[in-house]
């Protein structure tokens, strides 16, 4: 199966790794070409090659996978000179693993359809470790027949694969999931800073919360491993979470849903992003709460 993979970032690279083996034949392209060259070196002896342009990467490929920061970059890559549209073959499927926005994806799908190309939005969840271990969750939007065609590629890096509905449904589910992630991180940080200022160690408070009804993935995994230790390893940039919750907040507005919690979490995530910059990990959003509250979440 001939596949192109465009975007070897923090999560794209470990995903593409699972496609660098039989029965796949893989072409890769990355904006910073040295990363694509490095990927080929790391997979010497496999059916993997890097190309200088997106158009060359996608030429003659049955599945074209994109994994870029947002739908803005996906659109740019489609339309730029030597971009995807300049090379993609009629009869192929574009599989967009970017956490993108549903409205843009619906427009992209319509444009591709007029060229005989199907589109499936397929954002992922499970983090870089999930990607390395090939056990991501993928939420897909698109026609069932297109979904069935991309299944072998998805199965290479995912454990849970769900068809959520028509084009855009995958991006919708991802956006609302990310809204919950941001709410959980910020709310847990507020709870722990409050406990710390009241004289209770955040580690002790977490021990109780994680055996009680206030627990979440943030309290059980993210905050203990990243905030309590003060290590804050970067696996998923705060800038990307900011983009995700903004998509969710705009979607709620478009759907005429009153969502004050999502709106507030979106505003706080943007403030944290502005305060901390482009490169920090998403869990570092707790620093906003810590600075304002005057206590740290540490053991
Ligand atoms: P990164 O920022 O690590 O990588 C982004 C990739 O996009 C890089 O390959 C980068 O190229 C490329 N890129 C950036 N801007 C452009 C552009 N204008 N034109 C072409 N290529 C561009 O992001 P991640 O890999 O972490 O995330 C990718 C997607 O996956 C995002 O939508 C994110 O929200 C989602 N995601 C990420 C997770 C994670 O744990 N990291 C988890 C789940 C979803 P270059 O190397 O040149 O910078």
Boltz pocket constraint, residues with backbone or C-beta under 6 A from the ligand:
constraints:
  - pocket:
      binder: B
      contacts: [[A, 6], [A, 7], [A, 8], [A, 9], [A, 10], [A, 11], [A, 12], [A, 13], [A, 30], [A, 31], [A, 32], [A, 35], [A, 67], [A, 68], [A, 69], [A, 70], [A, 73], [A, 76], [A, 77], [A, 97], [A, 98], [A, 99], [A, 100], [A, 124], [A, 125], [A, 126], [A, 127], [A, 128], [A, 235], [A, 236], [A, 237], [A, 240], [A, 241], [A, 244]]
      max_distance: 6.0
